[in-house]
Amino acid sequence: MIRLANSLSVVALAVMLLSGGAAHGEPTAKQVLEKGSRHFEIINDYTVDARLKVESPSVHVPEMLVKIYYKKPDKLHIDSKDGFAVLPRQGIVVGNPLRDLMEGSDLSMDRSEKALGEDCYLIKGSFQREGRAVQSTVWIDKKKWLVRQMCANPEWGPSVKVKLWYSKVGGRYWLPTATAAQVSIPPIPGSQSDQRAKPVPTLITIKFTDYRVNTGLSDKIFQETEGRK
């Protein structure tokens, strides 16, 4: 009987160690990502008005008023009230931004950290996008399971850091009221800019108003956009 009790104790200890602290009430990194994803998974489509501002050290982009159409999983169409409908994809969060990270590998959650004044789980991981390895970090708050901040650093190409502010739409859906993205384009190796100081990032801020959620948007809205890809 004593040997059986000792064996059970060893098994229990092993389970605790393998669970990465889950026995102490802390969720695993995957569980946090799953909880954060629920906010996005209940949204099938939406339209929203947006005011876009781009601050770039190299290109002047006038402030734009646009209407954004989104449909699950990643359909996107943009109408511009100013006749200019090119929206930097790095500066907008559509669909589930946690999807790639959930399908990636090497998830870790080694500490908590504040983001935008909220206590957050800090999760790191990696995934593949368009043939590039991407190192990603997300901050998900512990109360509402909302993504408060995200960073994506690909092995080549622009790196992005996005902050998100939310409100509840229709008493059910948590959606961004504003996002602020910092896009850093690394210099080309061997170029003159490679010898200079760290390049100034482009700042993209978007404010969202008048969401309409799960209205059953037609696929026809997105056909013109898909044809231009």
N, C-alpha and C positions, 0 to 999 in steps of 0.2 A: 504493500500500500504506500509506503514511504517512497519507494522507487517510482511508482506511478505519479505521485504528487510532484516529485522532483522533475520528472519528464514533462509533465504538463506545464510546470513553471518555465522550463527551458523553451517549450514551444510558444508560450505566451510572450516571453521576452523577444524571441525571434520575430514574431508577428509585429510587435511594437517597433522594433528596429527597422523592419522592412517597410512599414507603413509611413516612415518619415515623419513621425510625430502625430499622425492622425489620432492615435489613442489618447492624446492630450486635448482633443477637441479642435485641433487645427486641420482644415481641409488640405488636401493635396493640391499641387499646381493644376492638375487636370480637372479636379473638381471645381476649383475657382474659375477656370476658363469655361467650364460647362455652365456654371451659374451665370457668368457674365454673358454668355451667348444667348441665354433665354430671352433677354431683352430684344435681341435682333431677330430671333427665329419666329416670333409672333407677328412680325411685320412682313406682310406679303408685298405691299407697294405703298408708295406715298408720292404726293407732289408737295412742293414747298417753294416759297419765294425766298431768294437769297441776295444779299448785298455783299459783293466780293471786292476786296482791296488787296492789291499786290504791291509790295515795296521791294524793288529789286535794284541792286547796285549797277546793273548793266542795261536793263530794259525798262522803259516807261510803259506801264499798263494803266489805262484809266479805270476808275472805279466802275464796276459793272452791276447792273440789276438783272438777275436771271431767274428763270423758273426751272426747277430741277424735277425731273420725273425719274423715279426709281421703281424697279420691279425685281423681285427675288428670282434668281440668286444674285445677279450682278448686271442687270440691264440698266442703262443710264442714258437719259436724253436731256438736253439742255436747250431751252429757248432763251434768247437774250432780248431784253427790251431795248438794248442799245445797238442791235445789229451785229454784235460780236459774241460768238457763242463758243469760244475756246476756253475751257476751264481747266486749269492745271490739276491733273488727277492726284498729285501728291498732296494737295491741300484740301481734299474733300473725303469724307468718310461715308461710304455707301455700303449697304449690305452688312455682313458680319465681319468686322476687321480681325476677329479672333480665329477665323476659320483656318487660315494657313498655319497659324501657330499650333492649333489643336491637331492638325494633321502632320505637323513636323516632328522633331525629335529633340532629345536632350533637354527636356523641360526641367527647370529648377526654380525653387522658391526659397531663397535662403534668408530673407529678412523682410520686415515691414518698413514702409516709408510713407511720408506724407506727400500728397500731390493735390494742389489746389485747395489746401486746407483740410483734406480728408485723409484719414488713416487708410492706407492701401496695402494690399498684397502686391509685392513686386515679383513678377515672373519673367524669366528669361528663357529663350529657346531659339531654335534655328529651323529654317525651312528652305525649300527651293522655289524660286519664282523666275520664270522665263530663262531657265538655265543658269541662274545665279544663286549662290548661297546667301541667305539673308539672316543676319543676327538681329533678333527682335527682343524688345523689352516692353512690358505693359504694366500699368499701375491700375488695379481694380479695387474700388473702395469696399470696405468691409461691411458697410451698412446696406447699401442699395445694389451692390455688385455691378456698378457702372464703370466703364473704362474711362478713367480720368486723364490718362496720358499714355502715349505710345511712341516708341522709337523703332526705326527700321534702318539697319546699316548693311547694305549689300556689299558683296566683295568688290563690285565696281558699280559706278553710277551714283546718283544723288542719294544722300542719307536724309531722313525725315524725322522730325520730332513734332508731335501733334498734341495739343491740349484741348480738352472738350468740356463745355458747360452744358447743362441739361435743364429741361423742364418736362413735366408730365403732360402729355397731349391726350385729350379725350378721357382723362381720368384713368388711363391704363398704360399708355405707351411713353417710355422715357426716350426722348429724342433730343439731339443737340440744338441749343439755341444759338451757340457760337462755337467756332473752332479757330484755333490759331496754330498754323503750321510753320515750322522753320525748316527750309529746304537748303541743304548745303551741297554744292556741286564741287567735287574734288578737282584740283587742277590736273591737266594732262601731264603725265610724267615726262620730264625733259623740256617742257615748255617754259616760257619766261615767267608765267604765273606760278609755276612750280617752285621758283626760287624766291618768291615774295612771301609776305606775311600770309597768315591764314585768310582765305577768301571770306568776304562778307556774305552771310546767308540771305536768301530771299525769304521774306515774310509774307504769308498768305493768311488773311483773316476773313472769315465768313460769318455773317449774322443771318439767322434763319427766322422766318415768320410765316404764319398761316399754313401750317401743316394740314394736309388731308390724307388720312391713313386708311389703308385697306378698302379702297373704293372700287377695286376690280379694274385696274388700268388695262387697256387693250394692248396687245403685242404690236399693233400697227404703229403706235406712238414711237416705238424703238427701231422700226425697220430701217428708216433713213439713216439713223446713227450707226446701225450695224453694217449698212452698206458702205459707209465711209471708212471702216476699219481696214 
